[in-house]
Amino acid sequence: MSLLILTVFIVYTVLILVIAHFTSRKSNNETFFTGNRKSPWFVVAYGMIGASLSGVTFMSVPGNVYTSQFTYFGIVLGYIIGYAVIALVLLPLYYRLNLTSIYTYLEMRFGRRSEKTGAAFFILSRLLGSALRMYLVVFVLYEFVFKTWGIPFWVPAVIFIAMILVYTFKGGIKTIVWTDTLQTTFLILAAVITVVCILRELDISIPDLLKASSEQGYTKLFETDPNHSRFWLKQILSGAFITIVMTGLDQDMMQKNMTCKSIRDAQKNVMTSSVLFIFVNIIFLCLGAALIYYAQQTGFQLPTNDSGVVVNDKIFPAIAFSFSKFTSIVFVIGLVAAGYSSADGTLTALTTTFCYNFLDFGNNNELTEEQKLRRRKQIHVMFAMAYLLVIIAFRPFHNQSLIDKVFEIAGYTYGPLLGLYSFGLFVKNRKPVDKFVPYIAIASPILSYLLSVYSTQLFNGYKFGFEILIINGLITFLALLAISKKDISKVSVK
């Protein structure tokens, strides 16, 4: 079985490399950063599904049904609101200013320190969040392949990072737009095929499965307790703001959107993605119900940690690998597709952000194109190494579902970005003192964390969930307002 899984991984990787070869021909820096702004909108929209889901969603959303039922759907509903804000507010701004890195807006609106602050928080958030997404793929490959051969954890981590580095090294965002379409297809097929296999094995239909799951409480959509961290209104609001910051204020996601030929195409892409995303998440929630029902009907022992607690992230792979060789192959393809689709774009986005917001590629006329190309490749390798270090360092701390951990990190690292962009877009004729912005951006997550830790004592039992992102952004916004002065600049970037 281990050899079979490794073979599937190699074959799939070779397929990705073939696509990268054809899409990166005659590429240059403009191709790497913007895809020459020639991507068909429907290709970007479809590929965005895989990029948004990632390996964490692929495993954690189905596994999370065991402890959180279908309450994740509230967040998915909030995504629609978030995507509408992106299409109607943020995309027109980015296209009007013809941005390559979206954090250049902060320099135009506030100043250089604000630009570097926003870029730094994106780099921190994406480096941690995406590394955890990649970690999950490496973790499964290690547990079910390399561990049985006595090979250490860092070996599959190096292999996985090296493969991503190779196929993004030349073509950048242009290659990623096309590889994402392939990866989205395999990711969705993996979930659908697994559900179908389980239904056939148990001789049950989808309606009957959902009815049985509902009777056991696993299809609960909305938590009605206002003090609960998954209260339905908090879930929807959190979903909206998570989408705004993790897509609309995220260089990775927006870099793909801005490869479209026009603003209208980009808007069609975003709104189409939002609709598709709902249906895809429903599939993964149904997959979670099917996995749990299968375990109950067959007596399958769900995987646990050393304390005897069920590890949600291991439910899908454990059942897939025990079910049949076919479901094992399907699972590995889906997982690798999810891992590649979330990691490749992020690596390119981190390189773009550093080159444009710290090395000032957009305005630096002293560097030749050849020098920029050499530096861009060096930065690309540097971030790949950083990913590797985070993946290896996280290994001792993985003991439950990663999707909550990813959103928790986003709540603290994207909050300052939410506050900065909200102030820039909605506060007219005022400008914060640029030199103080970095201190506010650092203080805001710290205050938010303290509020979260002591929320039950301070707010009569109320417990913060993902909405801590909103609180974080609000603190940043109010602090920026407090240090702002009347803006007499005639440059319109609002």
Secondary structure, 3 states (H helix, E strand, C coil): CHHHHHHHHHHHHHHHHHHHHHHCCCCCHHHHHHHHHCECHHHHHHHHHHHHHHHHHHHHHHHHHHHHCCCHHHHHHHHHHHHHHHHHHHHHHHHHCCCCCCCHHHHHHCCHHHHHHHHHHHHHHHHHHHHHHHHHHHHHHHHHHHHHHCCCCHHHHHHHHHHHHHHHCCCCHHHHHHHHHHHHHHHHHHHHHHHHHHHHHHCCCHHHHHHHHHHCCCCCCCECCCCCCCEHHHHHHHHHHHHHHHHHCCHHHHHHHCCECCHHHHHHHHHHHHHHHHHHHHHHHHHHHHHHHHHHHHCCCCCECCCCCECHHHHHHHHHHHHCHHHHHHHHHHHHHHHHHHHHHHHHHHHHHHHHHCCCCCCCCCCCHHHHHHHHHHHHHHHHHHHHHHHHHHHHHCCCCHHHHHHHHHHHHCHHHHHHHHHHHHCCCEEECHHHHHHHHHHHHHHHHHHHHCHHHHCCCCCCCCCHHHHHHHHHHHHHHHCEEECCCCCCCC
